[in-house]
Amino acid sequence: MYAVFESGGKQHRIQKGDVIRVEKLAAEMGDTLSFDQILLVGEGDSVKVGEPFVKGAQVVVEVVSQGRGEKITIIKFKRRKNYRRKQGHRQDYTAIKVVDIKAA
């Protein structure tokens, strides 16, 4: 069974046992969370598509870790104008493990 759910303005396709990174959530390591904004649930040939969400569907996850992603560098440069700007960024994330997918 697989599902597509929404978290942090992004959509994620998951299966039971998957470990994925989502935008930072206010939760501690080991906490159990549930998402109810499920866009699609499928198993084999049967697929339920929500309008916009599937009613009664739920994804139960466990928080594995909190962390920060790799550093990216933003550089702005204009030639012959002595204009250079350098900036770095590291995005916060929460790693979650899918425990169960409940369809309606």
Jmol script that loads the backbone (N, CA, C; Angstrom):
load data "model"
ATOM      1  N   MET A   1       0.849  -1.179   0.000  1.00  0.00           N
ATOM      2  CA  MET A   1       0.000   0.000   0.000  1.00  0.00           C
ATOM      3  C   MET A   1       0.891   1.237   0.000  1.00  0.00           C
ATOM      4  N   TYR A   2       0.483   2.240  -0.744  1.00  0.00           N
ATOM      5  CA  TYR A   2       1.219   3.492  -0.791  1.00  0.00           C
ATOM      6  C   TYR A   2       0.245   4.650  -0.659  1.00  0.00           C
ATOM      7  N   ALA A   3       0.786   5.821  -0.362  1.00  0.00           N
ATOM      8  CA  ALA A   3      -0.043   7.014  -0.193  1.00  0.00           C
ATOM      9  C   ALA A   3       0.761   8.240  -0.592  1.00  0.00           C
ATOM     10  N   VAL A   4       0.048   9.297  -0.926  1.00  0.00           N
ATOM     11  CA  VAL A   4       0.649  10.597  -1.184  1.00  0.00           C
ATOM     12  C   VAL A   4       0.039  11.557  -0.168  1.00  0.00           C
ATOM     13  N   PHE A   5       0.901  12.178   0.643  1.00  0.00           N
ATOM     14  CA  PHE A   5       0.393  13.120   1.635  1.00  0.00           C
ATOM     15  C   PHE A   5       1.124  14.445   1.508  1.00  0.00           C
ATOM     16  N   GLU A   6       0.533  15.457   2.141  1.00  0.00           N
ATOM     17  CA  GLU A   6       1.062  16.811   2.060  1.00  0.00           C
ATOM     18  C   GLU A   6       1.594  17.231   3.422  1.00  0.00           C
ATOM     19  N   SER A   7       2.819  17.781   3.414  1.00  0.00           N
ATOM     20  CA  SER A   7       3.411  18.293   4.640  1.00  0.00           C
ATOM     21  C   SER A   7       4.383  19.403   4.277  1.00  0.00           C
ATOM     22  N   GLY A   8       4.248  20.533   4.901  1.00  0.00           N
ATOM     23  CA  GLY A   8       5.161  21.647   4.657  1.00  0.00           C
ATOM     24  C   GLY A   8       5.053  22.209   3.255  1.00  0.00           C
ATOM     25  N   GLY A   9       3.877  22.105   2.640  1.00  0.00           N
ATOM     26  CA  GLY A   9       3.677  22.639   1.300  1.00  0.00           C
ATOM     27  C   GLY A   9       4.224  21.744   0.203  1.00  0.00           C
ATOM     28  N   LYS A  10       4.677  20.550   0.566  1.00  0.00           N
ATOM     29  CA  LYS A  10       5.208  19.611  -0.421  1.00  0.00           C
ATOM     30  C   LYS A  10       4.434  18.299  -0.343  1.00  0.00           C
ATOM     31  N   GLN A  11       4.452  17.550  -1.446  1.00  0.00           N
ATOM     32  CA  GLN A  11       3.772  16.261  -1.500  1.00  0.00           C
ATOM     33  C   GLN A  11       4.806  15.147  -1.494  1.00  0.00           C
ATOM     34  N   HIS A  12       4.527  14.106  -0.715  1.00  0.00           N
ATOM     35  CA  HIS A  12       5.460  12.992  -0.570  1.00  0.00           C
ATOM     36  C   HIS A  12       4.738  11.681  -0.846  1.00  0.00           C
ATOM     37  N   ARG A  13       5.350  10.810  -1.676  1.00  0.00           N
ATOM     38  CA  ARG A  13       4.816   9.475  -1.921  1.00  0.00           C
ATOM     39  C   ARG A  13       5.536   8.520  -0.988  1.00  0.00           C
ATOM     40  N   ILE A  14       4.772   7.759  -0.205  1.00  0.00           N
ATOM     41  CA  ILE A  14       5.367   6.918   0.824  1.00  0.00           C
ATOM     42  C   ILE A  14       4.782   5.521   0.804  1.00  0.00           C
ATOM     43  N   GLN A  15       5.519   4.597   1.399  1.00  0.00           N
ATOM     44  CA  GLN A  15       5.057   3.247   1.678  1.00  0.00           C
ATOM     45  C   GLN A  15       5.408   2.935   3.119  1.00  0.00           C
ATOM     46  N   LYS A  16       4.818   1.872   3.648  1.00  0.00           N
ATOM     47  CA  LYS A  16       5.099   1.492   5.027  1.00  0.00           C
ATOM     48  C   LYS A  16       6.577   1.141   5.165  1.00  0.00           C
ATOM     49  N   GLY A  17       7.228   1.694   6.193  1.00  0.00           N
ATOM     50  CA  GLY A  17       8.638   1.437   6.447  1.00  0.00           C
ATOM     51  C   GLY A  17       9.583   2.470   5.858  1.00  0.00           C
ATOM     52  N   ASP A  18       9.100   3.379   5.005  1.00  0.00           N
ATOM     53  CA  ASP A  18       9.952   4.403   4.406  1.00  0.00           C
ATOM     54  C   ASP A  18      10.419   5.412   5.453  1.00  0.00           C
ATOM     55  N   VAL A  19      11.639   5.910   5.275  1.00  0.00           N
ATOM     56  CA  VAL A  19      12.163   7.009   6.089  1.00  0.00           C
ATOM     57  C   VAL A  19      12.400   8.172   5.147  1.00  0.00           C
ATOM     58  N   ILE A  20      11.701   9.295   5.383  1.00  0.00           N
ATOM     59  CA  ILE A  20      11.815  10.462   4.512  1.00  0.00           C
ATOM     60  C   ILE A  20      12.091  11.707   5.339  1.00  0.00           C
ATOM     61  N   ARG A  21      12.550  12.749   4.656  1.00  0.00           N
ATOM     62  CA  ARG A  21      12.769  14.048   5.292  1.00  0.00           C
ATOM     63  C   ARG A  21      11.657  14.995   4.878  1.00  0.00           C
ATOM     64  N   VAL A  22      11.048  15.656   5.869  1.00  0.00           N
ATOM     65  CA  VAL A  22      10.017  16.661   5.614  1.00  0.00           C
ATOM     66  C   VAL A  22      10.468  17.966   6.252  1.00  0.00           C
ATOM     67  N   GLU A  23       9.763  19.044   5.946  1.00  0.00           N
ATOM     68  CA  GLU A  23      10.054  20.321   6.591  1.00  0.00           C
ATOM     69  C   GLU A  23       9.961  20.153   8.100  1.00  0.00           C
ATOM     70  N   LYS A  24      10.698  20.947   8.841  1.00  0.00           N
ATOM     71  CA  LYS A  24      10.798  20.787  10.291  1.00  0.00           C
ATOM     72  C   LYS A  24       9.426  20.801  10.967  1.00  0.00           C
ATOM     73  N   LEU A  25       9.210  19.813  11.834  1.00  0.00           N
ATOM     74  CA  LEU A  25       7.984  19.691  12.619  1.00  0.00           C
ATOM     75  C   LEU A  25       8.325  19.898  14.089  1.00  0.00           C
ATOM     76  N   ALA A  26       7.371  20.433  14.835  1.00  0.00           N
ATOM     77  CA  ALA A  26       7.575  20.652  16.265  1.00  0.00           C
ATOM     78  C   ALA A  26       7.290  19.347  17.005  1.00  0.00           C
ATOM     79  N   ALA A  27       8.283  18.463  17.029  1.00  0.00           N
ATOM     80  CA  ALA A  27       8.141  17.164  17.689  1.00  0.00           C
ATOM     81  C   ALA A  27       9.510  16.692  18.152  1.00  0.00           C
ATOM     82  N   GLU A  28       9.510  15.845  19.172  1.00  0.00           N
ATOM     83  CA  GLU A  28      10.746  15.295  19.708  1.00  0.00           C
ATOM     84  C   GLU A  28      11.037  13.937  19.073  1.00  0.00           C
ATOM     85  N   MET A  29      12.284  13.479  19.202  1.00  0.00           N
ATOM     86  CA  MET A  29      12.640  12.158  18.701  1.00  0.00           C
ATOM     87  C   MET A  29      11.823  11.089  19.408  1.00  0.00           C
ATOM     88  N   GLY A  30      11.288  10.148  18.630  1.00  0.00           N
ATOM     89  CA  GLY A  30      10.489   9.063  19.199  1.00  0.00           C
ATOM     90  C   GLY A  30       9.007   9.361  19.272  1.00  0.00           C
ATOM     91  N   ASP A  31       8.595  10.606  19.038  1.00  0.00           N
ATOM     92  CA  ASP A  31       7.172  10.956  19.058  1.00  0.00           C
ATOM     93  C   ASP A  31       6.449  10.301  17.881  1.00  0.00           C
ATOM     94  N   THR A  32       5.170  10.013  18.085  1.00  0.00           N
ATOM     95  CA  THR A  32       4.325   9.470  17.027  1.00  0.00           C
ATOM     96  C   THR A  32       3.378  10.562  16.561  1.00  0.00           C
ATOM     97  N   LEU A  33       3.339  10.795  15.247  1.00  0.00           N
ATOM     98  CA  LEU A  33       2.471  11.813  14.659  1.00  0.00           C
ATOM     99  C   LEU A  33       1.551  11.151  13.645  1.00  0.00           C
ATOM    100  N   SER A  34       0.456  11.837  13.327  1.00  0.00           N
ATOM    101  CA  SER A  34      -0.415  11.333  12.270  1.00  0.00           C
ATOM    102  C   SER A  34      -0.781  12.479  11.340  1.00  0.00           C
ATOM    103  N   PHE A  35      -0.772  12.196  10.047  1.00  0.00           N
ATOM    104  CA  PHE A  35      -1.141  13.160   9.021  1.00  0.00           C
ATOM    105  C   PHE A  35      -2.498  12.751   8.466  1.00  0.00           C
ATOM    106  N   ASP A  36      -3.395  13.728   8.318  1.00  0.00           N
ATOM    107  CA  ASP A  36      -4.711  13.414   7.756  1.00  0.00           C
ATOM    108  C   ASP A  36      -4.941  14.098   6.412  1.00  0.00           C
ATOM    109  N   GLN A  37      -3.944  14.823   5.915  1.00  0.00           N
ATOM    110  CA  GLN A  37      -4.062  15.457   4.598  1.00  0.00           C
ATOM    111  C   GLN A  37      -3.508  14.501   3.538  1.00  0.00           C
ATOM    112  N   ILE A  38      -4.257  13.430   3.301  1.00  0.00           N
ATOM    113  CA  ILE A  38      -3.860  12.383   2.373  1.00  0.00           C
ATOM    114  C   ILE A  38      -4.509  12.668   1.024  1.00  0.00           C
ATOM    115  N   LEU A  39      -3.700  12.826  -0.008  1.00  0.00           N
ATOM    116  CA  LEU A  39      -4.195  13.165  -1.340  1.00  0.00           C
ATOM    117  C   LEU A  39      -4.568  11.935  -2.149  1.00  0.00           C
ATOM    118  N   LEU A  40      -3.887  10.802  -1.897  1.00  0.00           N
ATOM    119  CA  LEU A  40      -4.103   9.599  -2.700  1.00  0.00           C
ATOM    120  C   LEU A  40      -3.695   8.384  -1.885  1.00  0.00           C
ATOM    121  N   VAL A  41      -4.500   7.321  -1.978  1.00  0.00           N
ATOM    122  CA  VAL A  41      -4.161   6.043  -1.345  1.00  0.00           C
ATOM    123  C   VAL A  41      -4.332   4.967  -2.391  1.00  0.00           C
ATOM    124  N   GLY A  42      -3.335   4.100  -2.539  1.00  0.00           N
ATOM    125  CA  GLY A  42      -3.419   3.053  -3.550  1.00  0.00           C
ATOM    126  C   GLY A  42      -2.856   1.744  -3.066  1.00  0.00           C
ATOM    127  N   GLU A  43      -3.452   0.657  -3.577  1.00  0.00           N
ATOM    128  CA  GLU A  43      -2.952  -0.681  -3.305  1.00  0.00           C
ATOM    129  C   GLU A  43      -3.249  -1.527  -4.529  1.00  0.00           C
ATOM    130  N   GLY A  44      -2.190  -1.917  -5.225  1.00  0.00           N
ATOM    131  CA  GLY A  44      -2.387  -2.682  -6.453  1.00  0.00           C
ATOM    132  C   GLY A  44      -3.062  -1.833  -7.517  1.00  0.00           C
ATOM    133  N   ASP A  45      -4.187  -2.337  -8.047  1.00  0.00           N
ATOM    134  CA  ASP A  45      -4.917  -1.606  -9.083  1.00  0.00           C
ATOM    135  C   ASP A  45      -5.939  -0.629  -8.524  1.00  0.00           C
ATOM    136  N   SER A  46      -6.306  -0.774  -7.243  1.00  0.00           N
ATOM    137  CA  SER A  46      -7.309   0.125  -6.664  1.00  0.00           C
ATOM    138  C   SER A  46      -6.641   1.377  -6.119  1.00  0.00           C
ATOM    139  N   VAL A  47      -7.126   2.528  -6.577  1.00  0.00           N
ATOM    140  CA  VAL A  47      -6.568   3.818  -6.166  1.00  0.00           C
ATOM    141  C   VAL A  47      -7.705   4.728  -5.742  1.00  0.00           C
ATOM    142  N   LYS A  48      -7.563   5.356  -4.569  1.00  0.00           N
ATOM    143  CA  LYS A  48      -8.542   6.343  -4.104  1.00  0.00           C
ATOM    144  C   LYS A  48      -7.893   7.713  -4.195  1.00  0.00           C
ATOM    145  N   VAL A  49      -8.517   8.606  -4.941  1.00  0.00           N
ATOM    146  CA  VAL A  49      -8.016   9.963  -5.107  1.00  0.00           C
ATOM    147  C   VAL A  49      -8.941  10.901  -4.359  1.00  0.00           C
ATOM    148  N   GLY A  50      -8.386  11.779  -3.551  1.00  0.00           N
ATOM    149  CA  GLY A  50      -9.190  12.695  -2.759  1.00  0.00           C
ATOM    150  C   GLY A  50      -9.605  13.928  -3.530  1.00  0.00           C
ATOM    151  N   GLU A  51     -10.574  14.615  -2.962  1.00  0.00           N
ATOM    152  CA  GLU A  51     -11.095  15.855  -3.568  1.00  0.00           C
ATOM    153  C   GLU A  51     -11.202  16.937  -2.506  1.00  0.00           C
ATOM    154  N   PRO A  52     -10.213  17.579  -1.997  1.00  0.00           N
ATOM    155  CA  PRO A  52      -8.794  17.377  -2.273  1.00  0.00           C
ATOM    156  C   PRO A  52      -8.164  16.274  -1.430  1.00  0.00           C
ATOM    157  N   PHE A  53      -8.782  15.875  -0.299  1.00  0.00           N
ATOM    158  CA  PHE A  53      -8.199  14.850   0.563  1.00  0.00           C
ATOM    159  C   PHE A  53      -9.101  13.630   0.629  1.00  0.00           C
ATOM    160  N   VAL A  54      -8.517  12.464   0.879  1.00  0.00           N
ATOM    161  CA  VAL A  54      -9.269  11.225   1.039  1.00  0.00           C
ATOM    162  C   VAL A  54      -9.857  11.224   2.443  1.00  0.00           C
ATOM    163  N   LYS A  55     -11.182  11.096   2.543  1.00  0.00           N
ATOM    164  CA  LYS A  55     -11.844  11.136   3.844  1.00  0.00           C
ATOM    165  C   LYS A  55     -11.558   9.857   4.621  1.00  0.00           C
ATOM    166  N   GLY A  56     -11.173  10.014   5.881  1.00  0.00           N
ATOM    167  CA  GLY A  56     -10.927   8.884   6.754  1.00  0.00           C
ATOM    168  C   GLY A  56      -9.550   8.263   6.619  1.00  0.00           C
ATOM    169  N   ALA A  57      -8.745   8.705   5.674  1.00  0.00           N
ATOM    170  CA  ALA A  57      -7.404   8.155   5.496  1.00  0.00           C
ATOM    171  C   ALA A  57      -6.435   8.843   6.452  1.00  0.00           C
ATOM    172  N   GLN A  58      -5.408   8.102   6.849  1.00  0.00           N
ATOM    173  CA  GLN A  58      -4.469   8.631   7.825  1.00  0.00           C
ATOM    174  C   GLN A  58      -3.116   7.949   7.651  1.00  0.00           C
ATOM    175  N   VAL A  59      -2.052   8.690   7.877  1.00  0.00           N
ATOM    176  CA  VAL A  59      -0.698   8.145   7.864  1.00  0.00           C
ATOM    177  C   VAL A  59      -0.108   8.359   9.248  1.00  0.00           C
ATOM    178  N   VAL A  60       0.361   7.281   9.867  1.00  0.00           N
ATOM    179  CA  VAL A  60       0.970   7.350  11.192  1.00  0.00           C
ATOM    180  C   VAL A  60       2.478   7.224  11.018  1.00  0.00           C
ATOM    181  N   VAL A  61       3.215   8.187  11.587  1.00  0.00           N
ATOM    182  CA  VAL A  61       4.677   8.217  11.443  1.00  0.00           C
ATOM    183  C   VAL A  61       5.339   8.364  12.811  1.00  0.00           C
ATOM    184  N   GLU A  62       6.621   7.987  12.856  1.00  0.00           N
ATOM    185  CA  GLU A  62       7.420   8.146  14.062  1.00  0.00           C
ATOM    186  C   GLU A  62       8.605   9.049  13.717  1.00  0.00           C
ATOM    187  N   VAL A  63       8.893  10.012  14.589  1.00  0.00           N
ATOM    188  CA  VAL A  63      10.002  10.937  14.359  1.00  0.00           C
ATOM    189  C   VAL A  63      11.315  10.219  14.655  1.00  0.00           C
ATOM    190  N   VAL A  64      12.186  10.146  13.640  1.00  0.00           N
ATOM    191  CA  VAL A  64      13.475   9.475  13.780  1.00  0.00           C
ATOM    192  C   VAL A  64      14.539  10.462  14.251  1.00  0.00           C
ATOM    193  N   SER A  65      14.598  11.648  13.627  1.00  0.00           N
ATOM    194  CA  SER A  65      15.608  12.624  14.016  1.00  0.00           C
ATOM    195  C   SER A  65      15.222  14.013  13.535  1.00  0.00           C
ATOM    196  N   GLN A  66      15.876  15.003  14.121  1.00  0.00           N
ATOM    197  CA  GLN A  66      15.793  16.384  13.681  1.00  0.00           C
ATOM    198  C   GLN A  66      17.183  16.763  13.190  1.00  0.00           C
ATOM    199  N   GLY A  67      17.260  17.583  12.166  1.00  0.00           N
ATOM    200  CA  GLY A  67      18.582  17.940  11.682  1.00  0.00           C
ATOM    201  C   GLY A  67      18.560  19.112  10.734  1.00  0.00           C
ATOM    202  N   ARG A  68      19.713  19.346  10.113  1.00  0.00           N
ATOM    203  CA  ARG A  68      19.861  20.412   9.131  1.00  0.00           C
ATOM    204  C   ARG A  68      20.496  19.819   7.887  1.00  0.00           C
ATOM    205  N   GLY A  69      20.031  20.268   6.737  1.00  0.00           N
ATOM    206  CA  GLY A  69      20.526  19.766   5.463  1.00  0.00           C
ATOM    207  C   GLY A  69      21.907  20.294   5.138  1.00  0.00           C
ATOM    208  N   GLU A  70      22.394  19.895   3.979  1.00  0.00           N
ATOM    209  CA  GLU A  70      23.697  20.367   3.538  1.00  0.00           C
ATOM    210  C   GLU A  70      23.649  21.859   3.222  1.00  0.00           C
ATOM    211  N   LYS A  71      24.802  22.481   3.338  1.00  0.00           N
ATOM    212  CA  LYS A  71      24.880  23.914   3.096  1.00  0.00           C
ATOM    213  C   LYS A  71      24.865  24.201   1.601  1.00  0.00           C
ATOM    214  N   ILE A  72      24.063  25.183   1.216  1.00  0.00           N
ATOM    215  CA  ILE A  72      24.087  25.674  -0.156  1.00  0.00           C
ATOM    216  C   ILE A  72      24.643  27.089  -0.131  1.00  0.00           C
ATOM    217  N   THR A  73      25.288  27.486  -1.212  1.00  0.00           N
ATOM    218  CA  THR A  73      25.908  28.804  -1.293  1.00  0.00           C
ATOM    219  C   THR A  73      25.202  29.630  -2.352  1.00  0.00           C
ATOM    220  N   ILE A  74      24.811  30.833  -1.980  1.00  0.00           N
ATOM    221  CA  ILE A  74      24.171  31.768  -2.900  1.00  0.00           C
ATOM    222  C   ILE A  74      25.195  32.862  -3.215  1.00  0.00           C
ATOM    223  N   ILE A  75      25.482  33.059  -4.496  1.00  0.00           N
ATOM    224  CA  ILE A  75      26.459  34.069  -4.898  1.00  0.00           C
ATOM    225  C   ILE A  75      25.796  35.044  -5.867  1.00  0.00           C
ATOM    226  N   LYS A  76      25.926  36.333  -5.573  1.00  0.00           N
ATOM    227  CA  LYS A  76      25.471  37.386  -6.486  1.00  0.00           C
ATOM    228  C   LYS A  76      26.706  38.129  -6.964  1.00  0.00           C
ATOM    229  N   PHE A  77      26.776  38.394  -8.256  1.00  0.00           N
ATOM    230  CA  PHE A  77      27.984  38.986  -8.825  1.00  0.00           C
ATOM    231  C   PHE A  77      27.607  39.828 -10.031  1.00  0.00           C
ATOM    232  N   LYS A  78      28.138  41.035 -10.092  1.00  0.00           N
ATOM    233  CA  LYS A  78      27.978  41.888 -11.274  1.00  0.00           C
ATOM    234  C   LYS A  78      29.365  42.287 -11.752  1.00  0.00           C
ATOM    235  N   ARG A  79      29.646  42.018 -12.984  1.00  0.00           N
ATOM    236  CA  ARG A  79      30.996  42.267 -13.494  1.00  0.00           C
ATOM    237  C   ARG A  79      31.279  43.764 -13.610  1.00  0.00           C
ATOM    238  N   ARG A  80      32.523  44.095 -13.381  1.00  0.00           N
ATOM    239  CA  ARG A  80      33.049  45.464 -13.503  1.00  0.00           C
ATOM    240  C   ARG A  80      32.410  46.468 -12.547  1.00  0.00           C
ATOM    241  N   LYS A  81      31.620  46.054 -11.599  1.00  0.00           N
ATOM    242  CA  LYS A  81      30.963  46.984 -10.672  1.00  0.00           C
ATOM    243  C   LYS A  81      31.448  46.818  -9.232  1.00  0.00           C
ATOM    244  N   ASN A  82      32.416  45.909  -9.030  1.00  0.00           N
ATOM    245  CA  ASN A  82      32.918  45.606  -7.691  1.00  0.00           C
ATOM    246  C   ASN A  82      31.770  45.206  -6.753  1.00  0.00           C
ATOM    247  N   TYR A  83      30.851  44.398  -7.283  1.00  0.00           N
ATOM    248  CA  TYR A  83      29.686  43.956  -6.504  1.00  0.00           C
ATOM    249  C   TYR A  83      29.738  42.437  -6.364  1.00  0.00           C
ATOM    250  N   ARG A  84      29.946  41.984  -5.134  1.00  0.00           N
ATOM    251  CA  ARG A  84      29.945  40.547  -4.845  1.00  0.00           C
ATOM    252  C   ARG A  84      29.250  40.320  -3.514  1.00  0.00           C
ATOM    253  N   ARG A  85      28.342  39.347  -3.486  1.00  0.00           N
ATOM    254  CA  ARG A  85      27.659  38.966  -2.248  1.00  0.00           C
ATOM    255  C   ARG A  85      27.679  37.450  -2.146  1.00  0.00           C
ATOM    256  N   LYS A  86      27.997  36.963  -0.969  1.00  0.00           N
ATOM    257  CA  LYS A  86      28.024  35.521  -0.755  1.00  0.00           C
ATOM    258  C   LYS A  86      27.206  35.218   0.501  1.00  0.00           C
ATOM    259  N   GLN A  87      26.325  34.238   0.378  1.00  0.00           N
ATOM    260  CA  GLN A  87      25.443  33.894   1.492  1.00  0.00           C
ATOM    261  C   GLN A  87      25.276  32.382   1.530  1.00  0.00           C
ATOM    262  N   GLY A  88      25.173  31.803   2.711  1.00  0.00           N
ATOM    263  CA  GLY A  88      24.956  30.370   2.862  1.00  0.00           C
ATOM    264  C   GLY A  88      23.616  30.092   3.521  1.00  0.00           C
ATOM    265  N   HIS A  89      23.131  28.859   3.347  1.00  0.00           N
ATOM    266  CA  HIS A  89      21.850  28.480   3.945  1.00  0.00           C
ATOM    267  C   HIS A  89      21.841  26.991   4.230  1.00  0.00           C
ATOM    268  N   ARG A  90      21.296  26.608   5.383  1.00  0.00           N
ATOM    269  CA  ARG A  90      21.066  25.206   5.729  1.00  0.00           C
ATOM    270  C   ARG A  90      19.611  25.078   6.168  1.00  0.00           C
ATOM    271  N   GLN A  91      18.865  24.206   5.501  1.00  0.00           N
ATOM    272  CA  GLN A  91      17.443  24.038   5.772  1.00  0.00           C
ATOM    273  C   GLN A  91      17.224  23.017   6.894  1.00  0.00           C
ATOM    274  N   ASP A  92      16.363  23.357   7.857  1.00  0.00           N
ATOM    275  CA  ASP A  92      16.007  22.420   8.922  1.00  0.00           C
ATOM    276  C   ASP A  92      15.064  21.353   8.372  1.00  0.00           C
ATOM    277  N   TYR A  93      15.193  20.129   8.897  1.00  0.00           N
ATOM    278  CA  TYR A  93      14.312  19.048   8.470  1.00  0.00           C
ATOM    279  C   TYR A  93      13.994  18.128   9.639  1.00  0.00           C
ATOM    280  N   THR A  94      12.972  17.310   9.468  1.00  0.00           N
ATOM    281  CA  THR A  94      12.619  16.259  10.400  1.00  0.00           C
ATOM    282  C   THR A  94      12.582  14.953   9.615  1.00  0.00           C
ATOM    283  N   ALA A  95      13.326  13.958  10.056  1.00  0.00           N
ATOM    284  CA  ALA A  95      13.294  12.640   9.418  1.00  0.00           C
ATOM    285  C   ALA A  95      12.211  11.814  10.102  1.00  0.00           C
ATOM    286  N   ILE A  96      11.293  11.254   9.309  1.00  0.00           N
ATOM    287  CA  ILE A  96      10.188  10.473   9.854  1.00  0.00           C
ATOM    288  C   ILE A  96      10.161   9.089   9.215  1.00  0.00           C
ATOM    289  N   LYS A  97       9.689   8.113   9.991  1.00  0.00           N
ATOM    290  CA  LYS A  97       9.532   6.741   9.503  1.00  0.00           C
ATOM    291  C   LYS A  97       8.051   6.418   9.481  1.00  0.00           C
ATOM    292  N   VAL A  98       7.577   5.894   8.353  1.00  0.00           N
ATOM    293  CA  VAL A  98       6.163   5.571   8.186  1.00  0.00           C
ATOM    294  C   VAL A  98       5.876   4.267   8.933  1.00  0.00           C
ATOM    295  N   VAL A  99       4.963   4.348   9.921  1.00  0.00           N
ATOM    296  CA  VAL A  99       4.597   3.184  10.718  1.00  0.00           C
ATOM    297  C   VAL A  99       3.392   2.477  10.106  1.00  0.00           C
ATOM    298  N   ASP A 100       2.381   3.260   9.678  1.00  0.00           N
ATOM    299  CA  ASP A 100       1.156   2.640   9.185  1.00  0.00           C
ATOM    300  C   ASP A 100       0.429   3.606   8.244  1.00  0.00           C
ATOM    301  N   ILE A 101      -0.264   3.024   7.266  1.00  0.00           N
ATOM    302  CA  ILE A 101      -1.126   3.781   6.355  1.00  0.00           C
ATOM    303  C   ILE A 101      -2.528   3.218   6.515  1.00  0.00           C
ATOM    304  N   LYS A 102      -3.465   4.064   6.939  1.00  0.00           N
ATOM    305  CA  LYS A 102      -4.841   3.633   7.154  1.00  0.00           C
ATOM    306  C   LYS A 102      -5.726   4.253   6.090  1.00  0.00           C
ATOM    307  N   ALA A 103      -6.363   3.399   5.299  1.00  0.00           N
ATOM    308  CA  ALA A 103      -7.311   3.872   4.295  1.00  0.00           C
ATOM    309  C   ALA A 103      -8.689   3.948   4.921  1.00  0.00           C
ATOM    310  N   ALA A 104      -9.593   4.670   4.264  1.00  0.00           N
ATOM    311  CA  ALA A 104     -10.948   4.841   4.801  1.00  0.00           C
ATOM    312  C   ALA A 104     -11.699   3.535   4.845  1.00  0.00           C
TER     313      ALA A 104
END
end "model"
wireframe off; spacefill off
backbone 0.3
color backbone group
